[in-house]
Amino acid sequence: MPFIDRKRPQVSPQTVELYKARLTQVDFIKKQQWVVASYAAAIYAALVWVGKNVENISTSLRWFLSIMVALAGAYAIGLLIRFQFDLKKARLRLDDVGAYCFSTKQVDVLKLEFEKDHPEGPFWRGSEVLFALVLVCAVGAIVAVWVLLSLKPAIGWDNLSNPY
């Protein structure tokens, strides 16, 4: 006969699967935030590469690429903030599952923490990561725009007075 630890609460397999699914959802949203910031940086790099590798870049092309960088940065930051709201919802749903499925004794023994009891709340908990990712997107966009606008323009119809 297998040893049964009476100090550990018994949890149904369905409860465990539901809880794991909610945890997976939280983990997925966090990974999406990192993916968005990484892709934003890759887009900045690609647009700067295009600007630097056009032999005679016009002022209008420099501005177009700069606007594309700014739009990519704004969209990335918007997505990061949206994902943070999704993370808040997912954390509160995880709380609901935990409150429904686990008894008070099980919560104590398993050391489960509910977001509504957390001092920072479900939106702001871990927000330092969000701020870092937003900073990467914002500073990356500023640097990329600066590089693009500092490229030496070609002589063209839009800048006849500048020989170099």
N, C-alpha and C positions, 0 to 999 in steps of 0.2 A: 504494500500500500504506500503510495507516495506521501511524502511529508507535506502537510498543509500548514503554512504559516498563518496562524490566527490573527496576527497583528496587521496583516495586510488585508485591505478591503477587497471584496470580490466585485469585479466589474464585468458586465456582459460584453461579449465580443462585438456586438453591434455598437455599443457605446464607445468602445475603443476605436472602432473604424470611423465612426462619425467624428469623434474628437480629432483623430489623425487627419481626416479629410479637411477639417477646418484649419488645422495647423499647417497643412500643405498649402492651403489657399493663402495664408499669411506669408508663408515662405515664398510662394510664387510672385506675389505682389512686390515683395522686397527685391527679388531678383530682377523684376521688370524695371524697377527704378535704376538699378545699376546698368542694365542693358540700354536704357534710354540715354543715360549720361555718356556711355561708351560710344553709342552711335552718333550722338551729337558731336563728340570730339572727332570721330572719323569723318563726319561730313565737313567739319571745319577744315580738317587737314586736306581733304579732297578739293575743296573750293580754293584754298590757298595754293595747293599744288597747280591747279588749273591756272590761277592768276600768275604764278611765278614761271610757268612753262609756256605761256603764250609769248611768242617772240616780241611782238610789238603790241602791248596791251593798251587799249584806249581807255580814256577816262570813264566813258560810259560803261565799259565792261568791268572796270574796277568797282564802280558804284553798284552795278548789277550783282556782282559776286558778293559785295559787302552786304547788300540788302538780303541776299539769299542766306548769308551767315546769320544775320540778325533774325530773320524769320525762323530759321532752324533753331536758334537759341531760345527764342520766345516760345516756340512750340514745345521744345524739350522741357523747359521750365514749367510750362502749363501742364504737360503730362506728368511731371514729377509731383506737382501739387495735387493733381487729380488722383494719382496713385496713392497719395497720402490719405485722401478722403476715403478711397476704397479700402485702404488698410485699416482705417478707423472702423468702417462698417464690418469688415471681416473680424476684427478683434472683438467687437461687441457681439457678433454672432457666435464667436467662440465662447464668450462669456455665457450667452444663453444656453449653449449646449452644455457647458460645464455646470451651470446652475440646475439644469433639468436632469442631467444624467448622474451627477455625483452628489452624494450626501455630504452633510457638513463634516462628518468624520472622514470621509474619503478626501475631501478638499484639504483638510488638515494633514492627513497622512501623506497625501501625494504632493503637498506643498504647492497647490495650484494658486496662481494669482489671477484675480479678475481685474480687467481693465478699469471698470468703474471704481475700483478701490485703489487704483494706482494714483499716486500724487500728480503725475503729469497728465493722466487721462489717456484715452485711446488714440487721440490725434497727435498729441505732442510727444508721446513716449518714443524715444529714439529719433527725435527730430534733428539731432545733431548730424545724423547721416543725411537726412533730407537737405539740411542747410549746406553741407559739404558738396553734395551733388549739384545743387542749384548754383553754388559758387563756381564749381568746375564749368558748368554750362555758361554762366554769365561771363566769367573771366576769360574762358576760352573764346567766346564770341567776340569780346572786346579786343583780345590780342589778334585774332584772325582778321577782324575789320581793320585794325591798325596796320597790320602787315600788308593787306590788300591795298589800302589807300596810300601807303608809303612806297608802293612800287613805282618805278620810273615809267611815266606814260609815253606812249608813242606819239609822234607828230601826226595829227589827223585833223579832220574837219572840226572836231570839238575842242582842240587846243592848238590852234595855229601859232599863237604867240610863244609857245614853249618849245625851243629847239631841242631840248633834251628831256 
